[in-house]
């Protein structure tokens, strides 16, 4: 019997709460809303690292940063690493990725058999025996002006950026591949009888904050930005703040948020095109395992902060939907804490493929079946030396050095404005978190 086809949809920097299915009344995400209605929504899913590269590496490897050694931007998995793409290739799946992977090392595929899309490139630091004196001759004169949050907010609006160009290329590549794989009317070498794992990974809504005129015009006076935010009193959690009235104006913030919403609606449109293309070539989508997620969130001005990097919910929590129409009852919300690392074991379990040893990955299938009694409700996220451990509704954060620990209680304080670290009512829970942290620090690479 043929194993199920898998469609893995992914975005970049998508706040989990800016979707219709999470209750946002402004955003238009009908495709994701329908996936949520017919699939299973994981309301408390977390990235293993709240930044693009290590978050994606850890998800692919099913391992936390301390296990796979990817802590920061630029860290890549070692060549021939056991990713879930490589595992499925070993079991006769055609593994194809369209769009962003963000591998920056010499193994550019890391288990994918085919790559379509032009966003990523190998980082020159991985070139073996490179002539350093030659590279030093070509230092960019513009390096000091890249990734300024103030600049990104000020220039937000209507435009066609590199990200939108790359996503257009990714979408067309995915549509062309689907047509060829299932129809191939030119050579009649269609391969629909073989199992397919197709990942389509867009760059939006990652900044720069640019969208089309029609979407920008629709959202501009509807979005409600975070204007009067109090910055959290912590040396790390207060970094990257943008001051309204000093650095940017309220109208500039309004424009940036409107463009961000427009980019989310754009990728929702793209997902609809992919699903329509599969139905056009005769596929019953209820036969497919469909997954949607993003690599991390976006602060978008909450707590006065932009971008990611933080263990605030806006940055570290991710959208996650799993749908398998004919095998998993849909229309449900799961509130247990889960990690994107868990997707490796979950995919293996759903497809009937043995899960490799050495993973920090738990199958989500028991939760999908409604069996939560034995679930260890703990997740970990890490960026560099900074570590978050979330258990139930409590979120503990360690920052090393002389920076203070942080403890949030999301039940009492869902907006994460109060640090409960010195509250005597949490002494027992803090002992648990610190013991857990000691094990993480002891075992990491």
N, C-alpha and C positions, 0 to 999 in steps of 0.2 A: 504493500500500500504506500502510495506517495506521501511524503511528509508535507505539512502545510506550507504554503507560501507565506512570506513575512514582508510586510511593508513597515518600514521604520521611518517615521516623519520627525524632523527635528528643526528647531529654530535656534536663534542665538540671542541671549539676553532678554528673554520674554518673561516679564513678571507674571506669576501665576494668577494674580487677581485681576489682570486685565484680559478677561475672557467673559463672554456672555454666560457660560455655564457656571462661573463662580459668582454671578450676581451683578457684574458690572453692567449698568443700564445704558452706557454710552457706546461702548465698543461693539462693532458688528463682526461677529465670528460665527456665522451660521454653520460652517463645515465642522469646526471644532465642537460647537454646541451639539451637533447631531452625533458626532463620535462619542461625546460624553453621555448623551441620552441613551445611546444603544450599547455603550461600553461601560467600563468600570473606571471611575475617577479616584485617584489616590490624592487625597486632600493634603496630606502631610508627607510629600516626597521631597527629598533634599539632594542637592548636588554634593559629591564627595570633595569638591573644591570650588569656591565661588569665583572662579576666573576661567577663561576659555580653555587654555591648553591642558592644564592638569585635570580639570573637570572632565574633559572629553577623553583623555588618556585613561583615567581611572574607570570611567564608565565602560570603555571598550575592553579593559583588562579585568573588570570585575574585582578590582583591588583598590584599597585606599592608598593615598599618597605614600604613607610609610612602608607599604608593601611593594609597590611598583617603582618607587623612587622618583615620582613626578610631583614636585612640590610647588613649582613656580612656572611662570610663563617661559617658554623655550625648552623646558624639560620634556623629552620625548621618551617613549618606550624603547628599550634596546631592540635591535633588529631581530626579526622572527619571534616576536613576543606572542604569547598565547592570548589573542583577543577573541571575542565571540565571533567575529567574522572568520578568523582562521579556523576556529573550532567547527563552524558550520561548513566551511570549505572541505574539511576533512571528511565530512559525511555527505558529500556529493551535492551540496547546495551550490548554485551559482550565486556568488556574493558580489553585489554590485553597489557601489556608492556614487551617487550624483551630488556634487557640491562639497561643502566644507567638512573636512576631517581634522585639519590642523595638526597633522603629523609634520614635524619640522626636521626630523632626522633623515638618515639614509634609507631606511625602510619606509618608502613612501606609501605603500599599500597596507602594511600590517595586517595581512590576511585577506583583504578584499581582492577578488580576482580581476575586477575591472573598476576603473576610476573615471568618472565623467565630471567635468567641472574645472574651473580655473581660478578658484579663490586662493588656494594655498601654494606655498613654494618651500623648498628645502632651505633652512637657515644656513648661511655660509659658514657658521661656526662648526658645522658637522663635516665640512670638506676635509678629507684626510690629506695630511702633508701639505697644507695650504701655505703659500708664501705670504707670511704676515706683512712683510714690508710692502707688498703690492696692495693688499687690502687696506693698509693704513693710508695709502695715497688717495683713496676715494671716499673719505669721510663726508657724509652728507652735510651741506651747509644749513639744512633746514631741520636738523634733528631736534633742536630745542623747542620747536613749535608744534610738535606732534602731540595729540591726545590731551590738549587742554580742555577741561570741561567747560570753562568759561567761553572759549572760542566755539565749542560745539553748540552751546546754547544760543550764542549770539547769531550764528550763521544758519540755524535751523529754519526749515521752511520747505519751499517747493524746488526740487531739483532732482536730477538723475545722478546718483552717486556711484562710486565703484561697487558698493554693495548691491545696489539695485541692478547694475549691469551684470554682476556675477550671478545674482539670483535668476535673472532672465535666462542666462546661459544654462544654469542648472535645471530650470524648469523645462526648457526645450530639450535638453539632453535626456531628461527622464522620460518625457513624452515620446521622443524618438526611440528610446530603448524599449519602452513598453510595446510600441508598434512592431518593432523588429523582433522582439523576443516571442511574442504571441502570434504574429501574423507573418512577417517576413514574406510579403507577397512577391518580392523580386526573385528570391532564390528558393522559396518554400523550404527553408531550413528552420522553421519555428521550433522553439524549445519548451513549449508550455507543458510538456510531459515531465519536465525536470523540476525539482523544487528551486524556488527563487527566494533569496533574501535581498530586497531592494531598499536601500537607505537613500532618502532624499533630504538633504540637509541645507537649509537656507541660512544666509548670513543675517538677514533682517530678523528682528528689529534692532540689531546692534547699531549704535551710532556710527556715522553722522546721522542726525535726525532730519532725514529728507523723505518726502513723499510726493505723490502726484497732486496736481491742483485740485481735482475734484475731492479727493479724500481730505486734503488739508482744509479746504473750505468747509467741509462737513463738520470736522471735529473742532475747528478753531474756537468757536464760541460755545462748545458743549463740554469740553474737558474741564475738570476741576483740579488744578495743580495743587501741590503742597506749598502754600505760600507762607504761612506763619508758623514755621517749624522751629522747635527748640532743639539745638544741637546737643546730642548726648554727651555728657561730661566724662570723656575717656580719651586718653592720648591717641589711641588707634581708631576708635569708632567715630571720632570727630574729624578724622582726616578727609581730605578731598571735598570739604564743604564749599558751597557757592553761596555768597551772600546777596540776597535780593535787595536792591536799592543801592548796593555798593559795587558788586561785580556785574550784575545783570539787572534788567528791569523785569517787572511782572509780565509785561507783554512778551518779552523775549522768552521767558519761561513758558508762557501759554503757547507760544508757537512751537517750542521744542516738544512739549507734551502732545500737542495736536499732531505733529509729524510722527511721533512715536506710535500713536494710535493708528495713524494711517498705514504705517509699515506693518503693523499686526494684521490689519484688515487685508493688506496685500498678500501676506503669506497664507492667510486663510483662503483667499481666492485661489492661490496656487495649489493648495492641498485639494481643493475642489476639482481643479483641472486634472490632477493626477488620478483621483478616484474615478472621474468620468472617463478618462482614458482607459483605465482597467476594465470598466464596465463595457466600453465600446468594443474591446477585443474579446468580449464574451466571458469575462471573469465575474463570478459571484463573490462579492466582497465579504459575505458571511462565511466563506471558506477560508478567508485570509486572517492571519494574526496581524492586527494593526496596532502600532504603538505610536504615541505622540509624546514628545518631551522637548525640553530646552536645556542648554548646558548650565544656565544660572539665571538669575533675575536681573533687575535694574532698580536702583534706589529711586531714580526719577525725581529727586528733590526731597524725598521723605527724610526726616531728621536733618534737613539741610544738605544732604549728600547726594551725589550723582554717581553713576556707573555701578560697579559691583564691589568685589573684594571684602565685603562685610558679612558678618553672621546675623545681621538683621533678616527678618523673614523676607523682605522685598528682594534681597540679594541671594540668599542661600536656598530658599524654597523654590521648587520648580513645578511646572505643570506636568502631569503624567496621566495619560489615559491608555488603557489596554482594552482592546476589543477583539473578540473572536466569536462572531455572531452565532455560529451553530454549536459552540461548545462551552461558552461562558455566559451565564445570564447577565444581561446588561442593566443599565439604569440604576446603578448602585454607586454609593460613595463610601470609600474606605478611609477611616481616620487614623489608622495605625501609622507610626513613623516608618518610612521606608527610604532606602537609598538607591540612587541610580546604579550603584555597584550591584544591586540585587537583580538588575535586568539580565546579566549574563546567565546566572543559574535559572532564572525564570524562563528565558528563551529556550534553554536546553531542556528544561522540564516540559514545556509545552510541546516541543517538537520531538520529544522522546530520544534525545541525544544525551549520552553520559556527560555529566558536569566534571571538568577537570579538577584536580586537587589544587590546594593552595590559594583558593579565592576568598575574598571577603564578601561573598555573595550568597544571599539566601533566596530560595525560590519564593516568589510571591503567589504561587499557585494555591497554597492553603488559604490565603486571604481572598483570592479570587473565588474560591469555593465557599467562602463564608466561615472558614475555620480559623479563628484568631486566638483561641485559648492558650496555645503554646508559643505565641509570637513574642520574641524578646523585643520590646518596644523601644529600642535604642538605635540611634544613627550617629555617625561621626562625619565631620567635614573638617578639612585642613587646608590652610594656605600658608606655605612657608612654615614658620614655627608656631603659628596661631592655630589653635585647635578648638573645635566646637563639639560638644557631646550633648545630644538631646535625648532625654528619656521622658516619656509621657508628655506632660505639658511644660517641663522644666528644661531650660537651655543654658548649659554651662559653657563658659568660654575662658580659655587659657591663652595668655599672650606672651609668656616667657619674660625673662629679664626682670625689670622693675615695674612693668605695667600691671595694673590691678586685674584680678579676675572679675568676671561678670556672670551674674546669674539672673536670667529672665524667667518669670512665671507667666506663660502666655494665657493661662486661664484667668488670673487676676489682672493682668496688664497686657492685653493683646497688642497694644501699640508699642510695646518695648520702650517704655520711658523711665522705668525704675530698676535699679540694680538691687537685688535682694541678697547680695553676697554676704552682708553683715547682719542679716536678719536671723536672730537665734532660732526662729521656727524652722530653718532649713539646715540645721546642723547635721542631721542624719543623712540628708540627701547630698550635702557637700562631701561628706566622707565617701559616699559611693562614687561620686564624680571624680574625686581626686585619686582614689584607688584605680578607677578605670583609666584615668589619664596616665598614671604610672605604668600601666601595662602597655599603653600605646607607645609611650616614650621609650620603654625598654625594648620593644620588638621592632621598631621601625628601622629602615635602612639608613 
